Amino acid sequence: MKRLHVHVAVGDLDRAIGFYSTLFAAEPSVVKPDYAKWMLEDPRVNFAISARARGGKPGIDHLGIQVEDAGELAEVSARLERSQAPVFDEGSTTCCYAKSQKAWVTDPAGVDWEAFLTTGESTVYGETGAVARPGKDACCEPAPKGRNERSVMAECCEPATAAKASQPAAACCG
């Protein structure tokens, strides 16, 4: 069974955890120094927040559909392909303290959507490296120590070269 995913970038993680815990009448299932996640059943949603905002702006970071098996991922990925928007098949990645398989698309309003299958846990937020999504320029070298890759990605951005576009994406959030 699929689950809606909502990821919100927040300015004050502790305050946001308090707010959403009250709203959902539940404590988060995962809490890290820069991230929290609620796996809710009513409504069935994977709701995540992080202090890692692209462009440094709080708000909706991206939406997604989380699946439970490879068959569901293939089904949702096929729908993304039929949407006639460019699809970025990220494949295996580590993000948001989880290992996953995922694909990305940007909707007509400019909102990033991911289809993903979580395959395990991770002790790190995500891998470092170039980030490329449909409709976005591929850019950014690995984030310098002490800087998160999303803020570095937002600051840089030169047009993608064929070499950079072919590099695997690594930073994300799901």
C-alpha positions in Angstrom: 0.0 0.0 0.0 1.3 3.4 -1.0 1.9 6.3 1.4 1.9 10.0 0.7 5.2 11.7 1.6 5.5 15.4 2.5 8.8 17.0 3.4 8.9 20.4 4.9 12.0 22.5 5.5 11.9 24.3 8.9 13.8 27.1 10.5 13.5 25.8 14.1 13.5 22.0 14.3 12.6 21.7 18.0 9.7 24.1 17.7 8.5 22.3 14.6 8.7 18.9 16.3 6.6 20.3 19.2 4.0 21.7 16.7 3.7 18.7 14.5 3.6 16.3 17.5 0.7 18.2 18.9 -1.0 18.4 15.5 -0.6 14.6 14.8 -1.1 13.6 18.5 2.0 11.5 18.0 5.7 11.7 18.6 8.0 11.4 15.6 9.2 7.9 14.8 12.7 9.2 13.9 14.5 12.2 15.4 18.0 13.3 14.4 19.8 16.6 15.1 18.6 18.0 11.7 15.6 15.9 10.9 12.4 14.3 12.2 9.8 12.0 10.6 6.3 10.8 11.5 5.0 7.6 9.9 1.3 8.2 10.3 -1.6 5.7 9.6 -4.5 8.2 9.8 -3.9 9.8 7.4 -1.5 7.4 5.8 1.5 9.7 5.3 5.3 9.8 5.8 5.7 13.4 7.1 9.2 14.6 7.4 10.8 17.9 8.5 14.4 19.0 8.3 16.6 22.0 8.9 18.0 21.5 5.4 16.1 23.9 3.1 17.0 24.3 -0.5 17.7 28.0 -1.0 17.5 28.5 2.8 13.7 29.0 2.7 11.4 27.2 5.0 8.3 25.5 3.5 7.3 22.6 1.3 10.6 21.0 0.1 9.0 18.2 -1.9 6.2 15.7 -2.1 6.3 12.0 -2.9 4.8 8.6 -3.0 6.4 6.0 -0.8 5.9 2.4 -1.9 6.3 -0.9 -0.1 7.9 -3.1 -2.8 9.7 -3.1 -6.1 6.5 -3.8 -8.0 4.8 -0.7 -6.6 7.9 1.4 -7.4 7.8 0.2 -11.0 4.1 1.0 -11.2 4.5 4.6 -9.9 7.7 5.2 -11.9 5.8 4.2 -15.1 3.2 6.8 -14.2 5.9 9.4 -13.8 7.2 8.4 -17.3 3.7 8.9 -18.7 3.4 12.3 -17.2 5.5 13.7 -20.1 7.7 15.5 -17.6 11.4 14.7 -17.5 12.1 11.9 -15.0 15.3 11.6 -13.1 15.9 7.9 -12.0 18.1 8.4 -9.0 18.4 4.6 -8.4 20.0 3.6 -5.1 20.8 6.4 -2.8 21.1 7.4 0.9 19.0 10.3 2.1 17.1 11.4 5.2 18.8 8.7 7.3 17.5 6.0 5.0 18.7 3.9 2.0 16.3 3.9 -0.9 15.5 3.5 -4.6 13.9 6.5 -6.1 12.9 8.6 -9.1 12.1 12.3 -9.3 9.9 14.5 -11.4 8.9 18.2 -11.3 5.2 19.0 -11.7 3.9 21.9 -13.8 3.9 24.1 -10.7 7.6 23.5 -10.1 7.1 21.1 -7.1 9.5 18.2 -6.9 7.9 14.8 -6.5 9.7 11.6 -5.7 8.6 7.9 -6.0 10.6 5.8 -3.6 11.1 2.5 -1.9 12.9 2.6 1.5 15.4 -0.3 1.7 17.1 0.3 5.0 18.4 2.8 7.6 21.5 5.0 7.5 23.5 6.7 10.1 24.0 9.7 7.9 21.5 12.2 6.5 22.7 11.6 2.9 25.5 11.1 0.5 27.4 14.1 -0.7 27.8 14.8 -4.4 26.1 16.4 -7.4 22.4 16.8 -7.4 20.3 16.6 -10.6 16.6 16.6 -10.9 14.3 17.0 -13.9 14.1 20.6 -15.0 16.9 21.6 -12.7 20.5 22.4 -13.6 23.0 19.8 -12.4 25.5 21.6 -10.3 27.6 21.6 -7.2 30.5 19.7 -6.0 30.3 17.9 -2.7 29.4 20.3 0.1 32.3 21.8 2.0 32.6 20.5 5.6 30.1 22.2 7.9 27.7 23.1 5.0 24.7 21.0 3.9 24.5 20.0 0.3 21.1 21.6 -0.3 22.2 25.1 0.7 25.4 24.7 -1.5 23.2 23.4 -4.4 21.0 26.5 -4.1 24.0 28.9 -4.1 25.8 27.4 -7.1 24.2 26.4 -10.3 26.0 26.6 -13.6 24.3 25.0 -16.6 24.7 21.2 -16.6 27.4 19.8 -18.7 27.1 16.3 -20.2 29.8 15.0 -17.8 28.0 16.5 -14.7 24.6 15.4 -15.8 25.8 11.8 -16.1 27.1 11.7 -12.5 24.9 10.0 -10.0 22.8 12.3 -7.8 23.4 11.8 -4.2 21.8 14.5 -2.0 18.1 14.3 -1.6 15.4 14.0 0.9 12.7 11.3 1.2 
